[in-house]
Amino acid sequence: MKALLTFLPLFRQRSGAMLLALSLSLITLVAGVSLLGTSGWFITATALTTAGLGFNLFVPSAMVRGLSFVRILARYGERLVGHNATLRLLSDLRGWLFQRLFPRLPLPDRSLRHGDLVSRLTADVDALDTAFLVAIGPLVAAVIVGGAITAVLVVLLPAAALPYGLALALAGLGVPAAMVAAGRRAGRASVAARADLRMGVLDGMKGHADLLLLGFLGTTAERFEYLGEETSRLNLRLGAITSAGSLLVQVLAAIALVGTLWAGLVALEGGRIEGPLMAGLVLAVLGSFEVTGLIVRSTSKATQAMAAAERLVALAEMPTPVLEPASPVVIDRSDQTISLDHVTFAYPGLPSVLDDITLSVAAGERVAIIGPSGSGKTTLLHLLLRFSDPQAGTIRLGSTPIPAIRTADLHANMALLSQDSPVFIDTIRNNLLIGRADADEDALWQALAKAQLDGHIRTLPKGLDTIIGEAGRTFSAGQARRLCLARALLSGAPVLLLDEPTNALDRETEEAFFEVLATAAKDRTVIMVTHASIPDGTVDRVLTLEHGKLA
Amino acid sequence: MTTPKDKSGAKALNMIARRGGGPLILAMSAPILGGLLLIWQAWTLSDVLGRAIEGGEAASALMPAVAIVLGLLLVRALLGAVGEQAGLVGAERIKRHVRQALFTQMLARPPRATDLAPSGVAAAAIVDQVDAVEGYFARYLPAALQAALLPLIFGAVILPLDWVAGLLFLVTAPLIPLFMALVGWGAQIATDRQARALSHLTGRFADRLRGLLTLKLFGREQAETAGIVDASEALRLRTIKVLRIAFLSSAVLEFFAALGVAGIALYVGLTFIDYLQLRSGPLTLQLGMFLLLMAPEVYNPLRLFASHYHDRAAARSAIAEITQQLGVSPNMPVTLADIAPRSGSPIDVTLSDVTLRTPDHMAGVALDISVHVSPGQNVALLGPSGSGKSTLLEAIVRLRDHTGSILLDGRPLDQWSEAEMRGRTFLLTQKPRIIHASIAENIALARPGATRQEIERAAEHADVSGFAGGLSEGLDTLVGEDGVGLSGGQAQRVALARLFLRDASLILLDEPTAHLDQTLEREVVTRLLDYARGRTLIVATHSEALAARMDKAYRLVGGTLLSTPLLNQKRNIA
């Protein structure tokens, strides 16, 4: 519930539309209850009247017709207004989540799986955005309508007020509370099972060739079946809570009706109430069951929404890896010296990866850092991009310690080509434009030429507008890498950070690439991490990183 | 005016409905029984009201009838809950069946087929879109049966009691589905479009999330956030279009339901004051009240039907969409079996006039290649990236189509059974998948049931132990999607470790040392060559150092294969 309150500001943005939807739904319900009540009163009164044709027909018949039309219009309006507000909220929520997510990158939690993240964004946000329409709105309406009828009963049939009021209060408040308590754990387990199921699909599809080659498809199918059964089982457990809840609500409604009926019969016998009014009240109570019918569905939606809210908040409130400066310093583009001063870094709970490193790279200098796998080369680049702050020492750009620079400015100043730079399912053009949104056609081809990819792309029938598939499926790994390189070159950042740039390129292309790099990166600072042997003239300096020390 | 897609969706739903079994039948029959009991309940309630108000009977005399009303209410509540749960059980059975069918059929297809859906789309289809059938089976079908039967049953019961009311019900009730169908057509088409939009949006999420960090580094936070909001807004506009029509159909219903209640109230009232005299006999308050109580009930099943009507449209769209996207049927799961490694003598590989094309058949990557690798030989395959080395390796183990002939041990590929092919060969792909499991489990994919000792030895051989030792839980450390937490080189080594459990007679390795530095490469290659003794080994690589330690090397350039001299280094120096 507390997590749900976090989203209050977002809900409030749409509060006008939501209040309108709630009012319309109340009008619908009240019109329905009144229609049945008035009708009951009307036919009983006419049955008992001795006035014959002298009976005043006008008021009741006008009311009956009027209420019918009010109901039809209010219902249509309520649904449209409510759904529209809900969908707007959905867009709000998605934007909200992206906004929260970006500053928290890279996410530290290695168990935060990709499939899980996707499920959070879609399913959780969906569960949350309908919270008002199908969860909170109907519950509020049930309580208001129940309260109103109880109030009417207090005046007209006091003996029925207690059983009706009590039963409705239990149905509208007690049962939902019990369901939430019972459903929370089951709901969380169910969501987790779904995430596992999704991961099962992703593992199967992305690892399809590997699993086939290893003869592992049987176990893969078996494991997936197990995940499917788990998902089903937990879903049914949630369903059982809902079914039990609806049984309880129906039983309470039965008690409310029979209680009112009995109180009415006793009052009628005692002459404390007129027949038509008594009939009208019984029918009105019957009519109010429309609202109790919604309670259960709303409650299960509310439970889902709360679980979703918790997960989203957990993600959105993760500490940002680094703090943004309170008063950021603007980068002095004329001083691009990068210096590390006695920098020490360790991942939480692990020995130091970088141990007292001191290094200075002058503007326009090209430096290669080599060293065994896992020696911390990539970590060094990540520290320059300020994915984390070192435990000791200072990193400076020019004379400014990088924590004083806005990370966005820092990233605009340094382009990274990493080991797993992705190719997006999009056109080649759009993939490049991510590097610089306002690049023109010429700039795109230039960047491609520098990455030696222009030749291949010119042979494609659709050229730059060719859509490349998942992980660049129509591209070889080397080509996909070079596309990412072109993107990095396009960005215009004065500093290029290259993390194994020639990985998966053959020796010839690799050498050509290094040659190109020397010219393409003219006037740019290059810090390259690699284990490839680097031809003479590619870089100005080669440093070796081993056992946390730079030599 | 049903679209072909609608039809195929409907057909698919009918096919899988059988999997619902007993629970689905119970879910459909419980509400009908409840409806019948409702007639009794309304009759008894109106009887109580009539006798008390018109007849002036004492409350105590009405006690038994009131008890019957209570009893009926409780029994109907129970029936409702049982029906609901049974519907869910049936729907879950069907969903499980469909998911398994889709997943196994996807696995049974060739992994390099060009028309395979991207994994994000497949996940959205199999996990999320399959959920759309739940509403159809658990709620729509029971509601449809009620809507078809109950109004007619109610009408038939009422007709002999009062022909005017009976006729009103019997005439208006069938009109409703007619109106709704009229309204529903528009909704169906819009729903189709919406389902597609939804799956695109999910696919886009998956893809952008994968590269979220890259987007951040290029300063795309604002643009991508705006992009996601725009995409959601576009979906909203689409959805509202669907809803405007869908809600219209429920307004039609609301209209008839309100009309029914108001009409009966006025009819009964006017009859009582003798304004209307359509009946042959007099009308009692009990009967009048019974008609009024039944009036909303006649339309209730239809209202329920309407509120679940979109479940049908959604399910049809979803199932048709799934079928179209994945290209597989939701009905028949395929039985897949593991294939255990089989040891044997090294395999002879002979290629004559082999031509390979890119998956989209746009360009030839290898043209008229002929080569012979004798049993037990170790061969390097060099060539510029994109020259088709990976494709060639994949063709040898039947992952790619080819023309010309590829013979393993003198037999064409299509004469190799799947069990023999997979049992005796091993291919390490260029970007092997690290599944979400522990490192040990990832290695054990190669041989289910491998002992811990075997796994550890394999980890040792591929130098996985080196870095795993530094992790808090060693080989039991959980590694995630795409090997989150593992560097490229580490992931490659985990995948390489699988080789040592496979005992293959033909080993194909695609860039096994691409991410390794020279020292590590040397160590790993030494163990590799040691293991490859008595097996045929073909390695695609960029590393001259690796190639130099092979018996022979070929270079794939411009689609042709050339024998290339080795550097002076000879193997067996390690």
Interface residues (C-beta under 8 A of the other chain):
Chain A: L35 L36 T38 S39 G40 F42 I43 T44 A45 T46 A47 L48 T49 A51 G52 L53 F55 L57 P60 S61 V64 R65 L67 S68 F69 R71 I72 R75 Y76 R79 L80 H83 N84 L87 R88 L90 S91 D92 R94 G95 F98 Q99 L101 F102 L105 P106 R110 S111 L112 R113 H114 G115 L117 V118 S119 L121 T122 A123 R194 L197 R198 M199 G200 V201 L202 D203 G204 M205 K206 G207 H208 A209 D210 L211 L212 L213 L214 G215 F216 L217 G218 T219 T220 A221 F224 E225 G228 E229 S232 N235 L236 G239 A240 T242 S243 A244 S246 L247 Q250 V251 A253 A254 I255 L257 V258 L261 W262 L265 V266 L268 E269 G275 P276 M278 A279 V282 L283 L286 G349 L350 P351 I370 G371 P372 S373 G374 T378 L385 A408 H411 A412 A415 L416 S418 Q419 D420 S421 P422 F424 I425 D426 I434 G435 A437 H456 T459 L460 P461 G469 E470 A471 R473 T474 F475 S476 A477 G478 Q479 R487 S491 E500 N503 A504 L505 D506 R507 E508 T509 E510 H531 S533
Chain B: L45 V48 L49 A52 I53 E54 A58 A59 L62 V66 V69 L70 L73 L74 R76 A77 L78 G80 A81 V82 E84 Q85 L88 V89 E92 R93 K95 R96 R99 Q100 F103 T104 M106 L107 A108 P111 R112 L116 A117 P118 S119 G120 A122 A123 A124 I126 V127 D128 L201 T202 G203 R204 F205 A206 D207 R208 L209 R210 G211 L212 L213 T214 L215 K216 L217 F218 G219 R220 E221 A223 E224 T225 A226 I228 V229 S232 E233 L235 R236 T239 I240 L243 R244 F247 L248 S250 A251 E254 F255 A258 L259 V261 A262 I264 A265 L266 V268 G269 L270 F272 I273 D274 Y275 L283 L285 G288 M289 L292 L293 P296 V334 T335 L336 A337 D338 I339 A340 P341 T358 P359 D360 M362 A363 L382 G383 P384 S385 G386 S387 S390 E394 V397 L399 A419 R422 G423 T425 F426 L427 T429 Q430 K431 P432 R433 I435 H436 L445 A446 P448 F467 G470 S472 L478 V479 G480 E481 D482 V484 G485 S487 G488 G489 Q490 A495 R498 R502 E511 A514 H515 L516 D517 Q518 T519 L520 H542 S543 E544
